[in-house]
């Protein structure tokens, strides 16, 4: 096995579901101690970073990806933590999302010799779920000017990423006996009218890369007895947002078409986009001239890098993430080492 494949093998074999990333962190820390002994290491619980400081003024470039995985499901036909290589692919939980990115970034980091500025490698926890990862680790790191977020993109370059806004809506009525519906105010009917109104809500601002913000009612709860008219129904609206609207604007637009009381459950994942003149974008496209740019509909730690010129870029395929018998093309992982290294050399060389 080549070096990147060997590290990937060890990382996949280290079980690291969200909030249980310890074994994978130990693999990474031992690897950095051996392969980048002069780098400063920063560890906070299950988050680990290494820093190469040239000692010469210049920008700080952050390479960041995550060590956690989703749980293995019963649909797996292989042992999820016994990495196997077949037909140029490595199979195993997390191989694609995102330990292939971690391995490639780690090798690019170890080989780098920055002549100006700082290079930071961060491998973080709880990207798939929770708040214990980059969101709280970032203040412990040197302030980044540019960043590459390692996620499976087929080595094409994501220049925008959708955000997530979750709204809980409470339609309130008046309870009553089902035999006398005229004396009650049925919250189910109120919620139904709201939901139909939301179906017709047009969010017409089109982002040049990400397209339209989408919205859908995904959960409805209310009523618990056949003979009681409910006085309250809650429904949830899931909005996948683009930079064309602020989350506050979207919440107000929903309030404008429904009668329910609207509460923001979550708006911490804001949409992000890469400035068109970002040096990290230009360097990535020079490193991979055949790459195209696109907008990513899936969330990642990029959401926590608001104000940093960043791209989402890495080996693997997004559609393979979270699937049974997950795999990654090993040739793409090896190509990513050179691609990341070329960006580092251009920006810090």
N, C-alpha and C positions, 0 to 999 in steps of 0.2 A: 504494500500500500504506500502511496505517496504520503508526504507529511500531512497535507490538509485532510486526506481521507482517513489517516490514522487518528487524528484528533477528533474528527467527526464520529468515527467509530466509538471512541471512548466517551464522547458526550452523549451519544444515543444510548449507550449501555448504562449511563448514569440516570436513574429514574428521577425525573424532575417535574412532576405535575405542579401546577400553581400552588404556591405556599409551601412546597416541599422540595425546593430547588437545591438544597444543601449538597447532595452528592455531585451535581454538575458544577457547582461553584468550586468544590474541592478539586475537581479535575482541572478547571481553568486556572485556579491559583497555582497548582503544582506546575502546570504547563508554562505559565508566565514566569514563574520563579526560575525555570530551567532555560527558557528560550528568550526571555527579555529581562535578564537579571538586573540590569541597570535602570529599568523603568521604576518609577515610584508607583507603588500599589496602594489603592484606597479601597477599603472594604467596609461596608455597613450592612450587617446582617447577611442577606442573600444577594446583595448587590456588590459587584466587584468592578474596579476600574484600574487601568494602568496609564501612566502619563510619561511621555517623552518630551522633555523640555530642551530645546536647542540652546537656550541661553541668549538667543538673539531676538530682538523684538520682531513680532510678526503675528499673523492670525492664529487662532486656535481652531483646529479641525477635530470634530467629534465623530468617532465611529461607534455606533450603538446598535445592539441587538439584544434579544432576550433568550434566557435559558429555560424558561418554563414552557410546559406543553399542556394541551388539553388532556383530560383523562383518556385512557384506552377504552374503547367500547367493545361490546361482545361481537361486533361484526369483524374484528380482526381475525384473519386466518393464519397469522404468524405470531410468534412471540414478539410483542411490541418493543421489548428491551434487549433483544438479541439481534443486533444489526447484521444484515446479510447483504452480500453483493451479488447481483445477478444482472447480466445484460447491460453493464455499465451504470446500473442504478444501485444506490444503497437504500434498503428498506428498513424502516424502524420509526418509532414514534418520535416526532420532532426532527427527523432528518431534513425535512423540507421547511418546516416552520418551527424554529428558524435556526437550527443548529448548523446547517450548511452555511448560512450567513456568518454565524459566530466563528466557525473554523476559518473561513476565508478572510474575515476581518482580522482575526488573531494573527494569521500568517503574514498578512500585509503589514500589520503593526510591528511584528517582530523584525521584519526585514527593513523597515523604514529607518532612514537616517536624516531626520529633519535638519535643515540648515538655518531655518528661521521659524519662529513661532513654536506652538506646542501641538502634539498629536495625542489625543485621548482615545483610549478604547474602553468602552463600558459594556459589560454584560450584566443584564438586569433581570429581576424577578417580576412576577405578577403582571406581565403584559397582557396575558389572556384574561385575567380577572383580578380585581383588587386595586389597592392604592399604594402598595408597599414598594413599588419599583422605581422607574425613572422619575416619576412625579415627585417623590420625596428625596431621591438620591441626587438629583440635578444640582441643588445648591452646594453639595459637597465637592463638585467637580470644577475645574477651571471653566470660566465663562466661555461658551462656544460662540465663535463667529460664523462657522459653517458646520454642517452636519450631514452625515449619511446614515440613514436609518435602514438597518439590514432586515429586509423582509423579502420573501420570494416574489420577484417580479419578472422572472425570465431574463434578467439582466437588461430589461427595458427600464426606462426611468420615469417614475411617478413624479409629476410636478404639481399635483394637487391631491388632497385627500379629503373625503367627506367627513363631516362632523356628525354628531348624534345629539338630538334633542328629544327627551321623553317627557310627555305631558300627561298628567292624570286629570281626568275631567269628571266632575261629580254632578250628575243630573239629579235634582232634588224635587220631590213631589210631596204627596200626602198619602199616608197609608190608609187602607180601608178594606172592608170585606169584599171578596170577589163577587158576592151576590148583589152588591150595591155599588157598582163601579162609578156611578154618577156622583157618589158622595166622596170619592177619592180623587187623587191626582196622580196618575200612573207614571212613575219615573221611567219605566221601560219605554213608553211612547215618547217621552221627552228625549231620552237618549237616542232612540231610533231616528227621530227627526234631526238631531244633531249629527249623527253619523252619516245620514244621507246628505246633509249640507256639507260635511267635510269631504265626501266623495266628489262633490262638485267644486271644491276649492281649487282654483288655478293659481299656481305659483309660477309666474311667467318670466321671471328674470332668469336668463340662460347664461351660465358661466361658460367662457370659451373652452375650457378643458373639461370641467366636471358636469356640464349640462344643467339639468333642472334639479332643484331640491324635491325629494319625494316624501310623501307622507302616507301613513296607513294606520287605520285602527286595528290593533292587534289583540286586545284583550277586552272582554266585556263581562262584568260581574254584577249581579243584582237579583233579588228575590230568592226566597228559600222555601216557600210553601205555595202550593197550587191555589189555595183559597185566600191568600193575602196579597193585596195589591201593594207592591213595594214603594217605599217613599224615597229610595235612593238607588241609583245605578252608577257604577263607576266604569268608565272606559278609558283605555290608554291609547295615545297617539304616538307613533314612532316616526320621527322625521330624520331623514338622512340629508344633512345640510351641506350647502356649498358656500363659498365665500360671497356669493351674490346677496345673501340676506344675513343680518345678524340674528342671533337666537332670540333677542328681545323682540325684533320685528316679527318673527315667525309666531311667537307666543301671542302677540297682539292680533295677528291676522286670524289665528284660530279663535281667540276670544270674540272676534268680530262676527263670526258666523255661527257660533253655538250659544245655547242658553245656559250651559253648564258652568259651574265654577271651575276654572282652569288653574292647576298648580304645576309648577315646573318640578319634576322629579329629578332630572339630571340634565345639565348643560355643560359639563366639564370638558367634553370632547368637542372642541371647536374645529371648524373646517380650517385647513391650512393650504397654502400654495407657495410655490417657489418663485421668487422674483425672476423675471425674464432675463435679467443681466447678472444672475448669481454666478460667481466664478466656479462654484462646485458643480453647477449644472453644465457649464461649458466644458469643464475638465472631464466630466463623466461622458459626455457625448464625443469628446475627442478620444477617450479611452475605448469607447465602444461605438465606432462610427455607424454600425448597422442598427443601433438601438433607436427605438422610437419613444416619444414622450406620451404620457397618458395620465388620466386622473384615476386614482384608486378609490373604489367604493368602500374598502374595508378599513377598519380602525387600526391604529398602531401607536407606538410611543411618539411618533411625530406630533401628535396632538399636544404633547407637553413641551414642544420646542417653539412655541409662538414667539416670533421676533428673531428667530435664527434662520438664516438662509439654508434650507435643507432640501434633500431629495430622499425618496424611498427607492432603494435599489439593492437587488441581491439575486443570488442564484435560487433556482427552484421556481415552482409554478403556484400561483395563488390558489388555483382551483384544486390542487392536491392537498392543501392545508385542511386539517381536521377530518380527513377521510381515513377509512380503514386501510391498512397496508400502505401507509404513507411512504413515499419514496422521493429521492432527489437524484438528478443526473450528476454523476461524479465529474464529468468533463466540465459541466457548468460551474461546479464549486471551484475547480482548479482554475478555470478562466477568471473567476471572480477575484482570486488572489491577485492576479496581474492587473485587473481593472482597478481594484481598490488601490493597489500600489502605484499605478500611474497617476491617479488623482492626488494621492499624498505627495508624490514627487513633484508634481506640477505646482501644487499650492504651497508646499512648505520647503521646496528645493531651491 
